Amino acid sequence: MDTSRGQNGIQLLLAAEQEAQQIVNAARNAKLARLKQAKEEAEKEVAEFRTQMEADFQRKLAETSGDSGANVKRLEKETEEKIQHLRTVADRISHDVVDMLLKLVTSVRY
């Protein structure tokens, strides 16, 4: 009886060891599955964040580009108006300036 009892004890130990190994394997597989799920969730959050940041960047870029484009057009218009004003004034007074210069060059002072 001692031998059968010993055999039973060994069988029980082997069964317990197999059960423990199955539990460890199940826990390891569950851990790997959870890590994979966590990685996928993190990648999804990163992608959403990147998409949101890219959209914000593009919106701000469009706002500043729009403003910049409007500012450039406004400045070009103002510059053209000032140039036209200077040409008008120069045309109006150029004859008087030429006369004054000729008078100063041709008059002799002692």
C-alpha positions, 0 to 999 in steps of 0.5 A: 500500500505504501507504494500505491500511496507513493504512486498516488502522491506522485500522480497528484504532484504531476497533475498539480504541476501540469495544472500549475503550468497551465495556469502560468501559461494562461496568465502569460498568454493573458499578459501578452494579450493585454500588452498587445491590446495596450499597445494598440490602444496607445497607437490609436491614441497617438494617431488620434492626437497626431491627427488632431495636432495636424488639423490644428496646425493646418488650421493655424497655417491657413489662418496665418497664410490667409492673413499674410496673403491679405497683408501682402495684397494690402501692402502691395496696394498701398505701395502702388498708391504711394508710388503713383502719388510720388510720380504725380507730385514729381510730374507736377514739380519737375518743370519747376525743379528744372527751371530752378536748377538751370537758373542756379547753374547759369547765374554767376555770383561773385 
